[in-house]
Amino acid sequence: MDDITRGLAQALELILSGDAALFEIVLLSLQVTGAALALAMLAGIPLGAALGLGRMRAQGLVTIFLYTGMGLPPVVVGLFVYLMLSRSGPFGSLAWLFTPSAMIVAQVIIAFPVVAGLTMTAVQAVDPQLRLQARALGATRIQEMWTVLQEARIGVVAATVAAFGAIISEVGAVMLVGGNIEGKTRVLTTAIVLNTRTGDFALALALGMILLTLTFLINGAMLQLQRVRDG
Amino acid sequence: MGESIFQLRAIVKQYDARTVLHLDALDILQGEILALVGPSGAGKSTLLRLLNFLEAPTSGQLVYRGVNTARENIPLALRREITTVFQRPVLLNANVRANVAFGLQLRGASANGVVGKLLTRVGLQNFAHASARKLSGGEMQRVALARALAIEPRVLLLDEPTANLDPYNISLIEEIVRAQNRERATTVVLVTHNIFQAKRLAHRVGLLLNGQLVELRDTAQFFQSPQDPRTAAFVRGEMVY
């Protein structure tokens, strides 16, 4: 109980004191997760929409791959990315291992199937008659698809929120491919692990509380997107 | 009523190997209200989908305002002259105003002023900011009608627009359709099970049976002196379906 109280107090103190190291960690966490989420959305939403509208060949096979991807253990993803980016790996020449780039790659692999799979489900749940109605009102094919996607926005935002939650809180993959290097690849989750291991529970708790608060605020902002439609 | 706006010749529509529509000839006249009656599965809704270019005929010639749509790609501007109000109104998960403005939005046109006037016309002036999904069936259908009228269609296709509605909503929708035809010369093709509605609204009535046009005549003649015995049976309410 003492640790929790001290953790709360330390969290407040760290935030209010404007601790530079803490803000660096928070900033890097947001940068890595933000970039990974943006890339996963960029590829995952169109793929999910195409699958949901039944416009893809090998639909069943792609769906199985996506569902499998949704259950990928992050540590396995980390291991895979590590091997790909290690000096002897096929992408070793990029020299991305132990850099934020490697962490972004790993997080994209984790987030992409979540975004694509849940977007597909959301689009499939839209009344199929809506496409016909949109076309009857003069929509082009692109407008028709955009209309369906907008109707599925609650599900698409939920997909984004789920993917965000999966990667902001993820530790196994970023630890493996980032290395938790202070000032370079240390993010909130890896810092929590480190401080727990070294027995600094109060700081670990403080970081955990900051992570939770950040997640809460970002999810709140994303949920506002579900309501944007009325003209 | 003017010249033919639609000319259909030897139109066949098949799904897999099943023929659902087979029309030798049908002309729809500019500015008329044409009612198509017939039992379920007669091909009425399929015909509307062909007229709105939502589906292509399997074979035959469908000419709209001089454009043979079977041979040429239909220009978007021409396609946008036609719209359908379906039996079940499909509304966006948005407020009433956004729904009525939807067709205009697709055209990049301004909805200023238009939406308010139309909502008054359909008796929903106080519902602009209400969620469309929370309206009653009759109100939803009136929103769908206002949405269709907002784009000022040259051809308005109505697929059982008043099925399952109460007499108040039926009468309101019929009056709006009548006024739209009278004041804007909008061509209306109405599919209905309700022969009384066809009698009240239409200039001409056609009977479709098993995908074929049995008889098409002026409304008075259709009801008073039908030529085909099947039409006579249908009008007398003796056709069991």
Interface residues (C-beta under 8 A of the other chain):
Chain A: D127 Q129 L130 L132 Q133 A134 R135 A136 L137 G138 A139 T140 Q143 T147 Q150 E151 R229 D230 G231
Chain B: N52 L54 L76 R79 R80 T83 T84 F86 R88 V90 L92 N93 A94 N95 R97 A98 A101 F102 G103 Q105 L106 R107 A111 H129 R147 A148 I151 L157
